[in-house]
Structures are given as structure tokens and as C-alpha cells.
Amino acid sequence: MPKVSVELIHEVLSNNNLEPDMITAVLKQIEEQAAAEAEAEKANREPTVKKQFVIIVSDPNGTIPSEDYVGWVAQIPEDDPVGETMDRLIRASYEYNISKKGRKYPVKTVGEACEAVGARFLKEQSLAIKNKVPVAVVRTDNKIPEIESDF
């Protein structure tokens, strides 16, 4: 059944020469039932699954030690060199530290910069930090093992 606006229902009821008291009562009843349906739908919905970021690093030669690392996900323009990412973050941090809030709460580490430096400063450097809290880095040898089966 298509959803119909309350204004359209009011207009149709008015055009059919119904009493204003009757129109008001019908509209109130429709709004109450719509609110009840919305509450029931909200209660029946499955809770959203919270997700986290994970950085997967390809290490086919095994040069990265098997330790736990954390990192941040950044986004830069496609045509720009990846090596400039840290320079962009450092410049954004310098600009932030010059600002009023930055003078009060200066950032001193990359982690603090990713958490505290606002989008305004990052956008000036064409940089976007996708997560404010550090995420786990997972090391992989970049190979999918083959499944032995009887096809």
C-alpha cells in the first residue's frame, strides 16, 4: 500500500463535505496509528552491528615482524603521491596548533593529530582521516589457500 501524506487525506476528506470535527478526529486517529506502527517497526528491527576498521597489510616476503600494530586509515586524492600523506598530516597539525584550540590543546603525536585535528585543517591539505581511534593492523602473505575438493 502506498504511503499517503496527511495533507492529502485532509484535502480528500474536506472535498467530501465532512464536518471539520469529523476530519480532525479521523486525522488524529491516523496519526496515532502511524506512530504506533512506527514504534512497532522500530522495536522489531534488528540492532545494528557495530563495525570496526582493520588495515590489512600485504607482506608476501615476511619482512614485517609478527607484532601487534595499530594504524589509521587516511584518504588522499587519487593522483597525489602516497608518500606525501605524512607531510600533509604534519602541515595540518601545524595549522591546528596555531589555532586558538590548538594553542590550548596542542597535538604532539600522529595519534593525537588523527584524533584531534579537525576536518577543516585536514581538508586544506586534501587529506581525510577515516577513523579517529587507532585500528588493528593485520599482516597477510597475500595468498588464498586452495581448497582440496572432489569437483
Secondary structure, 3 states (H helix, E strand, C coil): CCCCCHHHHHHHHHHCCCCHHHHHHHHHHHHHHHHHHHHHHHHHCCCCCCCCCEEEEECCCCCCCCCCEEECCEECCCCCCHHHHHHHHHHHHHHHHHCHHHHHCCCCCHHHHHHHCCHHHHHHCCCEECCCCCEEEEEECCCCCCCCCCC
